[in-house]
Amino acid sequence: MPFDIIITDDSRVARAMIKKAMPAGDYVFREAGGGVECLALYKKKPADAVFLDLTMPEMDGFETLERLRKMDPGAKVVVITADVQPGARDRVTALGALSVLHKPPRPEDLEAVLKRILA
């Protein structure tokens, strides 16, 4: 059965980069251009994992993460961001993100995170 992943980023290029960096595996990717769309996709069908950017218009990743975890406290969320400030990392960890990766994500980092999620 394929591993279902929602990739949420307002940049189509960034979403493509994440897919390209994924290790070999059986995946179904659903893409969201922002937080509102991500929440709608997840509500329609929960995903095995959500990859989430922080800086997005309309609804940023912090609010998206908070709402997603209220919707499903067991949601597995990985933040992938260019924001390297320690405060941002601490905040998303407190909100329940499993991991924070830097953009662009390295294949070995994505592989390590997926192994933790699948374990």
Backbone as XML, in Angstrom:
<?xml version="1.0"?>
<chain id="A" units="angstrom">
  <residue number="1" name="MET">
    <atom name="N" x="0.842" y="-1.180" z="0.000"/>
    <atom name="CA" x="0.000" y="0.000" z="0.000"/>
    <atom name="C" x="0.891" y="1.248" z="0.000"/>
  </residue>
  <residue number="2" name="PRO">
    <atom name="N" x="0.624" y="2.192" z="-0.864"/>
    <atom name="CA" x="1.485" y="3.376" z="-0.941"/>
    <atom name="C" x="1.392" y="4.256" z="0.305"/>
  </residue>
  <residue number="3" name="PHE">
    <atom name="N" x="2.482" y="4.937" z="0.585"/>
    <atom name="CA" x="2.593" y="5.875" z="1.685"/>
    <atom name="C" x="2.043" y="7.217" z="1.199"/>
  </residue>
  <residue number="4" name="ASP">
    <atom name="N" x="0.998" y="7.723" z="1.842"/>
    <atom name="CA" x="0.292" y="8.937" z="1.410"/>
    <atom name="C" x="0.894" y="10.175" z="2.082"/>
  </residue>
  <residue number="5" name="ILE">
    <atom name="N" x="1.377" y="11.109" z="1.258"/>
    <atom name="CA" x="2.036" y="12.304" z="1.769"/>
    <atom name="C" x="1.388" y="13.557" z="1.183"/>
  </residue>
  <residue number="6" name="ILE">
    <atom name="N" x="1.054" y="14.501" z="2.049"/>
    <atom name="CA" x="0.598" y="15.822" z="1.598"/>
    <atom name="C" x="1.793" y="16.763" z="1.698"/>
  </residue>
  <residue number="7" name="ILE">
    <atom name="N" x="2.165" y="17.356" z="0.568"/>
    <atom name="CA" x="3.252" y="18.335" z="0.536"/>
    <atom name="C" x="2.612" y="19.712" z="0.448"/>
  </residue>
  <residue number="8" name="THR">
    <atom name="N" x="2.873" y="20.552" z="1.447"/>
    <atom name="CA" x="2.259" y="21.871" z="1.517"/>
    <atom name="C" x="3.317" y="22.959" z="1.436"/>
  </residue>
  <residue number="9" name="ASP">
    <atom name="N" x="3.259" y="23.714" z="0.342"/>
    <atom name="CA" x="4.184" y="24.822" z="0.121"/>
    <atom name="C" x="3.552" y="25.708" z="-0.944"/>
  </residue>
  <residue number="10" name="ASP">
    <atom name="N" x="3.675" y="27.017" z="-0.780"/>
    <atom name="CA" x="3.083" y="27.915" z="-1.778"/>
    <atom name="C" x="3.895" y="27.952" z="-3.065"/>
  </residue>
  <residue number="11" name="SER">
    <atom name="N" x="5.078" y="27.368" z="-3.067"/>
    <atom name="CA" x="5.911" y="27.311" z="-4.262"/>
    <atom name="C" x="5.794" y="25.946" z="-4.938"/>
  </residue>
  <residue number="12" name="ARG">
    <atom name="N" x="5.340" y="25.945" z="-6.168"/>
    <atom name="CA" x="5.243" y="24.694" z="-6.946"/>
    <atom name="C" x="6.640" y="24.084" z="-7.120"/>
  </residue>
  <residue number="13" name="VAL">
    <atom name="N" x="7.642" y="24.948" z="-7.295"/>
    <atom name="CA" x="9.024" y="24.476" z="-7.454"/>
    <atom name="C" x="9.494" y="23.762" z="-6.192"/>
  </residue>
  <residue number="14" name="ALA">
    <atom name="N" x="9.202" y="24.330" z="-5.034"/>
    <atom name="CA" x="9.593" y="23.700" z="-3.770"/>
    <atom name="C" x="8.913" y="22.344" z="-3.602"/>
  </residue>
  <residue number="15" name="ARG">
    <atom name="N" x="7.646" y="22.255" z="-3.968"/>
    <atom name="CA" x="6.943" y="20.964" z="-3.874"/>
    <atom name="C" x="7.605" y="19.931" z="-4.785"/>
  </residue>
  <residue number="16" name="ALA">
    <atom name="N" x="7.981" y="20.340" z="-5.982"/>
    <atom name="CA" x="8.653" y="19.438" z="-6.923"/>
    <atom name="C" x="10.015" y="18.999" z="-6.383"/>
  </residue>
  <residue number="17" name="MET">
    <atom name="N" x="10.742" y="19.928" z="-5.733"/>
    <atom name="CA" x="12.051" y="19.601" z="-5.149"/>
    <atom name="C" x="11.918" y="18.527" z="-4.074"/>
  </residue>
  <residue number="18" name="ILE">
    <atom name="N" x="10.896" y="18.647" z="-3.273"/>
    <atom name="CA" x="10.682" y="17.664" z="-2.204"/>
    <atom name="C" x="10.403" y="16.293" z="-2.810"/>
  </residue>
  <residue number="19" name="LYS">
    <atom name="N" x="9.533" y="16.242" z="-3.796"/>
    <atom name="CA" x="9.228" y="14.956" z="-4.442"/>
    <atom name="C" x="10.479" y="14.347" z="-5.066"/>
  </residue>
  <residue number="20" name="LYS">
    <atom name="N" x="11.283" y="15.193" z="-5.713"/>
    <atom name="CA" x="12.497" y="14.705" z="-6.377"/>
    <atom name="C" x="13.516" y="14.176" z="-5.372"/>
  </residue>
  <residue number="21" name="ALA">
    <atom name="N" x="13.558" y="14.751" z="-4.174"/>
    <atom name="CA" x="14.525" y="14.350" z="-3.148"/>
    <atom name="C" x="14.091" y="13.118" z="-2.356"/>
  </residue>
  <residue number="22" name="MET">
    <atom name="N" x="12.875" y="12.649" z="-2.577"/>
    <atom name="CA" x="12.370" y="11.505" z="-1.818"/>
    <atom name="C" x="13.150" y="10.242" z="-2.156"/>
  </residue>
  <residue number="23" name="PRO">
    <atom name="N" x="13.426" y="9.418" z="-1.130"/>
    <atom name="CA" x="14.092" y="8.140" z="-1.403"/>
    <atom name="C" x="13.143" y="7.223" z="-2.173"/>
  </residue>
  <residue number="24" name="ALA">
    <atom name="N" x="13.708" y="6.207" z="-2.776"/>
    <atom name="CA" x="12.883" y="5.242" z="-3.522"/>
    <atom name="C" x="11.815" y="4.681" z="-2.594"/>
  </residue>
  <residue number="25" name="GLY">
    <atom name="N" x="10.615" y="4.555" z="-3.112"/>
    <atom name="CA" x="9.524" y="4.020" z="-2.311"/>
    <atom name="C" x="8.211" y="4.152" z="-3.043"/>
  </residue>
  <residue number="26" name="ASP">
    <atom name="N" x="7.184" y="3.628" z="-2.437"/>
    <atom name="CA" x="5.845" y="3.661" z="-3.005"/>
    <atom name="C" x="5.070" y="4.787" z="-2.326"/>
  </residue>
  <residue number="27" name="TYR">
    <atom name="N" x="4.911" y="5.912" z="-3.032"/>
    <atom name="CA" x="4.272" y="7.097" z="-2.469"/>
    <atom name="C" x="3.111" y="7.559" z="-3.332"/>
  </residue>
  <residue number="28" name="VAL">
    <atom name="N" x="2.140" y="8.151" z="-2.670"/>
    <atom name="CA" x="1.105" y="8.935" z="-3.331"/>
    <atom name="C" x="1.264" y="10.339" z="-2.776"/>
  </residue>
  <residue number="29" name="PHE">
    <atom name="N" x="1.498" y="11.295" z="-3.672"/>
    <atom name="CA" x="1.677" y="12.680" z="-3.251"/>
    <atom name="C" x="0.414" y="13.468" z="-3.540"/>
  </residue>
  <residue number="30" name="ARG">
    <atom name="N" x="-0.030" y="14.202" z="-2.527"/>
    <atom name="CA" x="-1.073" y="15.196" z="-2.731"/>
    <atom name="C" x="-0.433" y="16.534" z="-2.412"/>
  </residue>
  <residue number="31" name="GLU">
    <atom name="N" x="-0.722" y="17.527" z="-3.227"/>
    <atom name="CA" x="-0.069" y="18.823" z="-3.064"/>
    <atom name="C" x="-1.065" y="19.894" z="-2.672"/>
  </residue>
  <residue number="32" name="ALA">
    <atom name="N" x="-0.605" y="20.741" z="-1.748"/>
    <atom name="CA" x="-1.402" y="21.885" z="-1.306"/>
    <atom name="C" x="-0.553" y="23.135" z="-1.453"/>
  </residue>
  <residue number="33" name="GLY">
    <atom name="N" x="-1.156" y="24.181" z="-2.006"/>
    <atom name="CA" x="-0.457" y="25.439" z="-2.189"/>
    <atom name="C" x="-0.501" y="26.342" z="-0.974"/>
  </residue>
  <residue number="34" name="GLY">
    <atom name="N" x="-1.137" y="25.888" z="0.089"/>
    <atom name="CA" x="-1.226" y="26.683" z="1.312"/>
    <atom name="C" x="-1.907" y="25.903" z="2.414"/>
  </residue>
  <residue number="35" name="GLY">
    <atom name="N" x="-1.979" y="26.536" z="3.588"/>
    <atom name="CA" x="-2.521" y="25.882" z="4.761"/>
    <atom name="C" x="-3.988" y="25.505" z="4.668"/>
  </residue>
  <residue number="36" name="VAL">
    <atom name="N" x="-4.789" y="26.388" z="4.100"/>
    <atom name="CA" x="-6.224" y="26.110" z="3.984"/>
    <atom name="C" x="-6.449" y="24.865" z="3.124"/>
  </residue>
  <residue number="37" name="GLU">
    <atom name="N" x="-5.738" y="24.794" z="2.012"/>
    <atom name="CA" x="-5.861" y="23.648" z="1.108"/>
    <atom name="C" x="-5.348" y="22.371" z="1.787"/>
  </residue>
  <residue number="38" name="CYS">
    <atom name="N" x="-4.267" y="22.482" z="2.534"/>
    <atom name="CA" x="-3.727" y="21.328" z="3.257"/>
    <atom name="C" x="-4.758" y="20.756" z="4.225"/>
  </residue>
  <residue number="39" name="LEU">
    <atom name="N" x="-5.367" y="21.633" z="5.011"/>
    <atom name="CA" x="-6.366" y="21.179" z="5.979"/>
    <atom name="C" x="-7.557" y="20.523" z="5.288"/>
  </residue>
  <residue number="40" name="ALA">
    <atom name="N" x="-7.971" y="21.069" z="4.157"/>
    <atom name="CA" x="-9.089" y="20.486" z="3.408"/>
    <atom name="C" x="-8.726" y="19.096" z="2.889"/>
  </residue>
  <residue number="41" name="LEU">
    <atom name="N" x="-7.515" y="18.950" z="2.350"/>
    <atom name="CA" x="-7.070" y="17.639" z="1.859"/>
    <atom name="C" x="-7.005" y="16.625" z="2.995"/>
  </residue>
  <residue number="42" name="TYR">
    <atom name="N" x="-6.469" y="17.046" z="4.134"/>
    <atom name="CA" x="-6.327" y="16.144" z="5.275"/>
    <atom name="C" x="-7.692" y="15.755" z="5.839"/>
  </residue>
  <residue number="43" name="LYS">
    <atom name="N" x="-8.602" y="16.717" z="5.883"/>
    <atom name="CA" x="-9.945" y="16.434" z="6.398"/>
    <atom name="C" x="-10.664" y="15.432" z="5.498"/>
  </residue>
  <residue number="44" name="LYS">
    <atom name="N" x="-10.472" y="15.578" z="4.197"/>
    <atom name="CA" x="-11.094" y="14.666" z="3.235"/>
    <atom name="C" x="-10.535" y="13.253" z="3.386"/>
  </residue>
  <residue number="45" name="LYS">
    <atom name="N" x="-9.205" y="13.173" z="3.568"/>
    <atom name="CA" x="-8.552" y="11.878" z="3.750"/>
    <atom name="C" x="-7.241" y="12.100" z="4.498"/>
  </residue>
  <residue number="46" name="PRO">
    <atom name="N" x="-7.144" y="11.666" z="5.762"/>
    <atom name="CA" x="-5.896" y="11.836" z="6.509"/>
    <atom name="C" x="-4.723" y="11.189" z="5.767"/>
  </residue>
  <residue number="47" name="ALA">
    <atom name="N" x="-3.564" y="11.835" z="5.869"/>
    <atom name="CA" x="-2.352" y="11.346" z="5.209"/>
    <atom name="C" x="-1.467" y="10.630" z="6.223"/>
  </residue>
  <residue number="48" name="ASP">
    <atom name="N" x="-0.552" y="9.814" z="5.699"/>
    <atom name="CA" x="0.432" y="9.169" z="6.558"/>
    <atom name="C" x="1.440" y="10.184" z="7.078"/>
  </residue>
  <residue number="49" name="ALA">
    <atom name="N" x="1.684" y="11.247" z="6.292"/>
    <atom name="CA" x="2.600" y="12.311" z="6.710"/>
    <atom name="C" x="2.244" y="13.590" z="5.971"/>
  </residue>
  <residue number="50" name="VAL">
    <atom name="N" x="2.548" y="14.712" z="6.607"/>
    <atom name="CA" x="2.370" y="16.029" z="5.996"/>
    <atom name="C" x="3.720" y="16.739" z="6.044"/>
  </residue>
  <residue number="51" name="PHE">
    <atom name="N" x="4.190" y="17.173" z="4.890"/>
    <atom name="CA" x="5.389" y="18.012" z="4.811"/>
    <atom name="C" x="4.888" y="19.433" z="4.669"/>
  </residue>
  <residue number="52" name="LEU">
    <atom name="N" x="5.369" y="20.321" z="5.534"/>
    <atom name="CA" x="4.762" y="21.635" z="5.670"/>
    <atom name="C" x="5.796" y="22.758" z="5.688"/>
  </residue>
  <residue number="53" name="ASP">
    <atom name="N" x="5.603" y="23.752" z="4.821"/>
    <atom name="CA" x="6.413" y="24.963" z="4.828"/>
    <atom name="C" x="5.849" y="25.896" z="5.898"/>
  </residue>
  <residue number="54" name="LEU">
    <atom name="N" x="6.669" y="26.838" z="6.375"/>
    <atom name="CA" x="6.198" y="27.787" z="7.379"/>
    <atom name="C" x="5.716" y="29.100" z="6.777"/>
  </residue>
  <residue number="55" name="THR">
    <atom name="N" x="6.429" y="29.611" z="5.798"/>
    <atom name="CA" x="6.124" y="30.929" z="5.252"/>
    <atom name="C" x="5.228" y="30.790" z="4.033"/>
  </residue>
  <residue number="56" name="MET">
    <atom name="N" x="3.939" y="31.031" z="4.263"/>
    <atom name="CA" x="2.949" y="30.945" z="3.185"/>
    <atom name="C" x="1.911" y="32.047" z="3.401"/>
  </residue>
  <residue number="57" name="PRO">
    <atom name="N" x="1.355" y="32.558" z="2.311"/>
    <atom name="CA" x="0.279" y="33.552" z="2.468"/>
    <atom name="C" x="-1.010" y="32.884" z="2.950"/>
  </residue>
  <residue number="58" name="GLU">
    <atom name="N" x="-1.949" y="33.664" z="3.336"/>
    <atom name="CA" x="-3.274" y="33.231" z="3.782"/>
    <atom name="C" x="-3.231" y="32.570" z="5.154"/>
  </residue>
  <residue number="59" name="MET">
    <atom name="N" x="-2.525" y="31.449" z="5.279"/>
    <atom name="CA" x="-2.370" y="30.772" z="6.566"/>
    <atom name="C" x="-0.955" y="30.216" z="6.618"/>
  </residue>
  <residue number="60" name="ASP">
    <atom name="N" x="-0.156" y="30.679" z="7.570"/>
    <atom name="CA" x="1.230" y="30.211" z="7.639"/>
    <atom name="C" x="1.296" y="28.791" z="8.201"/>
  </residue>
  <residue number="61" name="GLY">
    <atom name="N" x="2.495" y="28.240" z="8.169"/>
    <atom name="CA" x="2.682" y="26.869" z="8.621"/>
    <atom name="C" x="2.446" y="26.665" z="10.101"/>
  </residue>
  <residue number="62" name="PHE">
    <atom name="N" x="2.715" y="27.695" z="10.911"/>
    <atom name="CA" x="2.471" y="27.574" z="12.355"/>
    <atom name="C" x="0.984" y="27.342" z="12.622"/>
  </residue>
  <residue number="63" name="GLU">
    <atom name="N" x="0.146" y="28.175" z="12.018"/>
    <atom name="CA" x="-1.295" y="28.034" z="12.220"/>
    <atom name="C" x="-1.810" y="26.740" z="11.606"/>
  </residue>
  <residue number="64" name="THR">
    <atom name="N" x="-1.286" y="26.394" z="10.443"/>
    <atom name="CA" x="-1.697" y="25.144" z="9.792"/>
    <atom name="C" x="-1.366" y="23.957" z="10.689"/>
  </residue>
  <residue number="65" name="LEU">
    <atom name="N" x="-0.156" y="23.934" z="11.230"/>
    <atom name="CA" x="0.265" y="22.848" z="12.116"/>
    <atom name="C" x="-0.626" y="22.778" z="13.349"/>
  </residue>
  <residue number="66" name="GLU">
    <atom name="N" x="-0.891" y="23.922" z="13.944"/>
    <atom name="CA" x="-1.740" y="23.950" z="15.138"/>
    <atom name="C" x="-3.139" y="23.412" z="14.830"/>
  </residue>
  <residue number="67" name="ARG">
    <atom name="N" x="-3.727" y="23.852" z="13.741"/>
    <atom name="CA" x="-5.077" y="23.384" z="13.376"/>
    <atom name="C" x="-5.079" y="21.907" z="12.995"/>
  </residue>
  <residue number="68" name="LEU">
    <atom name="N" x="-4.036" y="21.472" z="12.300"/>
    <atom name="CA" x="-3.938" y="20.077" z="11.896"/>
    <atom name="C" x="-3.850" y="19.162" z="13.109"/>
  </residue>
  <residue number="69" name="ARG">
    <atom name="N" x="-3.053" y="19.562" z="14.097"/>
    <atom name="CA" x="-2.909" y="18.744" z="15.302"/>
    <atom name="C" x="-4.183" y="18.750" z="16.148"/>
  </residue>
  <residue number="70" name="LYS">
    <atom name="N" x="-4.979" y="19.835" z="16.082"/>
    <atom name="CA" x="-6.280" y="19.835" z="16.765"/>
    <atom name="C" x="-7.250" y="18.899" z="16.057"/>
  </residue>
  <residue number="71" name="MET">
    <atom name="N" x="-7.181" y="18.881" z="14.728"/>
    <atom name="CA" x="-8.021" y="18.004" z="13.918"/>
    <atom name="C" x="-7.655" y="16.546" z="14.166"/>
  </residue>
  <residue number="72" name="ASP">
    <atom name="N" x="-6.347" y="16.277" z="14.269"/>
    <atom name="CA" x="-5.847" y="14.921" z="14.452"/>
    <atom name="C" x="-4.573" y="14.977" z="15.299"/>
  </residue>
  <residue number="73" name="PRO">
    <atom name="N" x="-4.685" y="14.745" z="16.610"/>
    <atom name="CA" x="-3.510" y="14.825" z="17.479"/>
    <atom name="C" x="-2.388" y="13.865" z="17.078"/>
  </residue>
  <residue number="74" name="GLY">
    <atom name="N" x="-2.710" y="12.852" z="16.301"/>
    <atom name="CA" x="-1.700" y="11.887" z="15.862"/>
    <atom name="C" x="-1.099" y="12.204" z="14.505"/>
  </residue>
  <residue number="75" name="ALA">
    <atom name="N" x="-1.461" y="13.335" z="13.929"/>
    <atom name="CA" x="-0.941" y="13.708" z="12.609"/>
    <atom name="C" x="0.575" y="13.774" z="12.644"/>
  </residue>
  <residue number="76" name="LYS">
    <atom name="N" x="1.202" y="13.207" z="11.634"/>
    <atom name="CA" x="2.665" y="13.181" z="11.541"/>
    <atom name="C" x="3.095" y="14.293" z="10.601"/>
  </residue>
  <residue number="77" name="VAL">
    <atom name="N" x="3.649" y="15.355" z="11.177"/>
    <atom name="CA" x="3.992" y="16.553" z="10.419"/>
    <atom name="C" x="5.494" y="16.794" z="10.472"/>
  </residue>
  <residue number="78" name="VAL">
    <atom name="N" x="6.068" y="17.019" z="9.294"/>
    <atom name="CA" x="7.472" y="17.373" z="9.157"/>
    <atom name="C" x="7.522" y="18.759" z="8.535"/>
  </residue>
  <residue number="79" name="VAL">
    <atom name="N" x="8.164" y="19.681" z="9.203"/>
    <atom name="CA" x="8.293" y="21.036" z="8.683"/>
    <atom name="C" x="9.544" y="21.099" z="7.802"/>
  </residue>
  <residue number="80" name="ILE">
    <atom name="N" x="9.370" y="21.623" z="6.603"/>
    <atom name="CA" x="10.493" y="21.826" z="5.675"/>
    <atom name="C" x="10.506" y="23.311" z="5.349"/>
  </residue>
  <residue number="81" name="THR">
    <atom name="N" x="11.534" y="24.016" z="5.830"/>
    <atom name="CA" x="11.519" y="25.471" z="5.752"/>
    <atom name="C" x="12.910" y="26.051" z="5.546"/>
  </residue>
  <residue number="82" name="ALA">
    <atom name="N" x="12.929" y="27.265" z="5.042"/>
    <atom name="CA" x="14.177" y="28.029" z="4.937"/>
    <atom name="C" x="14.395" y="28.856" z="6.189"/>
  </residue>
  <residue number="83" name="ASP">
    <atom name="N" x="13.415" y="28.909" z="7.085"/>
    <atom name="CA" x="13.518" y="29.666" z="8.331"/>
    <atom name="C" x="14.395" y="28.881" z="9.307"/>
  </residue>
  <residue number="84" name="VAL">
    <atom name="N" x="15.581" y="29.382" z="9.554"/>
    <atom name="CA" x="16.530" y="28.660" z="10.402"/>
    <atom name="C" x="16.628" y="29.241" z="11.812"/>
  </residue>
  <residue number="85" name="GLN">
    <atom name="N" x="15.726" y="30.133" z="12.163"/>
    <atom name="CA" x="15.762" y="30.743" z="13.487"/>
    <atom name="C" x="15.402" y="29.702" z="14.552"/>
  </residue>
  <residue number="86" name="PRO">
    <atom name="N" x="16.190" y="29.651" z="15.631"/>
    <atom name="CA" x="15.903" y="28.687" z="16.695"/>
    <atom name="C" x="14.485" y="28.831" z="17.257"/>
  </residue>
  <residue number="87" name="GLY">
    <atom name="N" x="13.969" y="30.054" z="17.331"/>
    <atom name="CA" x="12.622" y="30.255" z="17.853"/>
    <atom name="C" x="11.566" y="29.564" z="17.008"/>
  </residue>
  <residue number="88" name="ALA">
    <atom name="N" x="11.741" y="29.574" z="15.691"/>
    <atom name="CA" x="10.790" y="28.903" z="14.803"/>
    <atom name="C" x="10.838" y="27.396" z="15.021"/>
  </residue>
  <residue number="89" name="ARG">
    <atom name="N" x="12.048" y="26.862" z="15.128"/>
    <atom name="CA" x="12.211" y="25.414" z="15.363"/>
    <atom name="C" x="11.564" y="25.018" z="16.699"/>
  </residue>
  <residue number="90" name="ASP">
    <atom name="N" x="11.814" y="25.795" z="17.739"/>
    <atom name="CA" x="11.237" y="25.504" z="19.055"/>
    <atom name="C" x="9.710" y="25.568" z="19.012"/>
  </residue>
  <residue number="91" name="ARG">
    <atom name="N" x="9.196" y="26.561" z="18.311"/>
    <atom name="CA" x="7.741" y="26.741" z="18.251"/>
    <atom name="C" x="7.061" y="25.572" z="17.537"/>
  </residue>
  <residue number="92" name="VAL">
    <atom name="N" x="7.588" y="25.142" z="16.383"/>
    <atom name="CA" x="6.935" y="24.038" z="15.669"/>
    <atom name="C" x="7.098" y="22.720" z="16.420"/>
  </residue>
  <residue number="93" name="THR">
    <atom name="N" x="8.203" y="22.565" z="17.118"/>
    <atom name="CA" x="8.373" y="21.363" z="17.932"/>
    <atom name="C" x="7.347" y="21.345" z="19.057"/>
  </residue>
  <residue number="94" name="ALA">
    <atom name="N" x="7.133" y="22.495" z="19.684"/>
    <atom name="CA" x="6.126" y="22.600" z="20.742"/>
    <atom name="C" x="4.720" y="22.344" z="20.211"/>
  </residue>
  <residue number="95" name="LEU">
    <atom name="N" x="4.494" y="22.718" z="18.951"/>
    <atom name="CA" x="3.182" y="22.494" z="18.338"/>
    <atom name="C" x="2.992" y="21.051" z="17.863"/>
  </residue>
  <residue number="96" name="GLY">
    <atom name="N" x="4.061" y="20.251" z="17.898"/>
    <atom name="CA" x="3.911" y="18.835" z="17.585"/>
    <atom name="C" x="4.577" y="18.348" z="16.312"/>
  </residue>
  <residue number="97" name="ALA">
    <atom name="N" x="5.401" y="19.165" z="15.658"/>
    <atom name="CA" x="6.115" y="18.686" z="14.471"/>
    <atom name="C" x="7.105" y="17.600" z="14.893"/>
  </residue>
  <residue number="98" name="LEU">
    <atom name="N" x="7.204" y="16.553" z="14.089"/>
    <atom name="CA" x="8.118" y="15.456" z="14.395"/>
    <atom name="C" x="9.566" y="15.812" z="14.077"/>
  </residue>
  <residue number="99" name="SER">
    <atom name="N" x="9.734" y="16.679" z="13.089"/>
    <atom name="CA" x="11.076" y="17.040" z="12.656"/>
    <atom name="C" x="11.019" y="18.354" z="11.904"/>
  </residue>
  <residue number="100" name="VAL">
    <atom name="N" x="12.169" y="19.031" z="11.828"/>
    <atom name="CA" x="12.298" y="20.259" z="11.044"/>
    <atom name="C" x="13.484" y="20.071" z="10.111"/>
  </residue>
  <residue number="101" name="LEU">
    <atom name="N" x="13.236" y="20.168" z="8.817"/>
    <atom name="CA" x="14.291" y="20.038" z="7.815"/>
    <atom name="C" x="14.471" y="21.364" z="7.103"/>
  </residue>
  <residue number="102" name="HIS">
    <atom name="N" x="15.696" y="21.612" z="6.659"/>
    <atom name="CA" x="15.989" y="22.834" z="5.920"/>
    <atom name="C" x="15.706" y="22.635" z="4.440"/>
  </residue>
  <residue number="103" name="LYS">
    <atom name="N" x="15.286" y="23.724" z="3.786"/>
    <atom name="CA" x="15.108" y="23.724" z="2.335"/>
    <atom name="C" x="16.436" y="24.021" z="1.675"/>
  </residue>
  <residue number="104" name="PRO">
    <atom name="N" x="16.730" y="23.410" z="0.581"/>
    <atom name="CA" x="16.043" y="22.237" z="0.036"/>
    <atom name="C" x="16.403" y="21.002" z="0.859"/>
  </residue>
  <residue number="105" name="PRO">
    <atom name="N" x="15.457" y="20.099" z="1.029"/>
    <atom name="CA" x="15.735" y="18.919" z="1.848"/>
    <atom name="C" x="16.720" y="17.981" z="1.150"/>
  </residue>
  <residue number="106" name="ARG">
    <atom name="N" x="17.591" y="17.400" z="1.947"/>
    <atom name="CA" x="18.534" y="16.418" z="1.406"/>
    <atom name="C" x="17.863" y="15.050" z="1.413"/>
  </residue>
  <residue number="107" name="PRO">
    <atom name="N" x="18.108" y="14.244" z="0.381"/>
    <atom name="CA" x="17.491" y="12.909" z="0.321"/>
    <atom name="C" x="17.738" y="12.082" z="1.578"/>
  </residue>
  <residue number="108" name="GLU">
    <atom name="N" x="18.948" y="12.150" z="2.135"/>
    <atom name="CA" x="19.250" y="11.344" z="3.329"/>
    <atom name="C" x="18.448" y="11.813" z="4.544"/>
  </residue>
  <residue number="109" name="ASP">
    <atom name="N" x="18.141" y="13.111" z="4.620"/>
    <atom name="CA" x="17.315" y="13.615" z="5.724"/>
    <atom name="C" x="15.870" y="13.158" z="5.576"/>
  </residue>
  <residue number="110" name="LEU">
    <atom name="N" x="15.355" y="13.209" z="4.343"/>
    <atom name="CA" x="13.993" y="12.720" z="4.108"/>
    <atom name="C" x="13.886" y="11.231" z="4.399"/>
  </residue>
  <residue number="111" name="GLU">
    <atom name="N" x="14.900" y="10.488" z="4.008"/>
    <atom name="CA" x="14.899" y="9.041" z="4.256"/>
    <atom name="C" x="14.872" y="8.757" z="5.759"/>
  </residue>
  <residue number="112" name="ALA">
    <atom name="N" x="15.696" y="9.471" z="6.531"/>
    <atom name="CA" x="15.745" y="9.270" z="7.981"/>
    <atom name="C" x="14.402" y="9.600" z="8.633"/>
  </residue>
  <residue number="113" name="VAL">
    <atom name="N" x="13.787" y="10.694" z="8.195"/>
    <atom name="CA" x="12.486" y="11.078" z="8.755"/>
    <atom name="C" x="11.427" y="10.039" z="8.408"/>
  </residue>
  <residue number="114" name="LEU">
    <atom name="N" x="11.410" y="9.575" z="7.177"/>
    <atom name="CA" x="10.414" y="8.573" z="6.783"/>
    <atom name="C" x="10.601" y="7.267" z="7.556"/>
  </residue>
  <residue number="115" name="LYS">
    <atom name="N" x="11.822" y="6.876" z="7.822"/>
    <atom name="CA" x="12.057" y="5.662" z="8.613"/>
    <atom name="C" x="11.479" y="5.800" z="10.016"/>
  </residue>
  <residue number="116" name="ARG">
    <atom name="N" x="11.628" y="7.010" z="10.595"/>
    <atom name="CA" x="11.062" y="7.256" z="11.929"/>
    <atom name="C" x="9.539" y="7.218" z="11.886"/>
  </residue>
  <residue number="117" name="ILE">
    <atom name="N" x="8.948" y="7.813" z="10.849"/>
    <atom name="CA" x="7.491" y="7.855" z="10.740"/>
    <atom name="C" x="6.921" y="6.460" z="10.508"/>
  </residue>
  <residue number="118" name="LEU">
    <atom name="N" x="7.593" y="5.683" z="9.683"/>
    <atom name="CA" x="7.104" y="4.342" z="9.334"/>
    <atom name="C" x="7.351" y="3.316" z="10.430"/>
  </residue>
  <residue number="119" name="ALA">
    <atom name="N" x="8.243" y="3.628" z="11.365"/>
    <atom name="CA" x="8.596" y="2.647" z="12.418"/>
    <atom name="C" x="7.451" y="2.429" z="13.392"/>
  </residue>
</chain>
